[in-house]
Amino acid sequence: MSQHDFHDQAPRNISRLHSVTTDTLKHIGQSVPPDERKPGDLVFFDTYKIDGHVGIYVGPF
């Protein structure tokens, strides 16, 4: 799923933002416990900084 696909599925309109960063996405969303994740949820993980990267949860394997 690409950023374009995410924009099409997002419950909030983030397409009007000038720049969409991981920090932006983290602060406009709502945190859920790991056992309540659903496919399409955004997941943040540490890279070069805390929550430095975002992925899209596809479900358990």
C-alpha positions, 0 to 999 in steps of 0.5 A: 500500500502506498502513501496514495492508497493510505490517503484514500483510506484514511479516516481523516483528511491529511491530504491538505497538509503541506508535509506529512511526517511520521510525527504528524501521523503519530499526533493526529491518530489514536493509540491502540494496544497491540492486540487490538491492531487491525489491518490498515492501522499505522504502526510506528517503530524506532529507527534513528529516533523514537517512532522514526518510521511508520508502516501499515499493519497487514495482520498476523502471519 
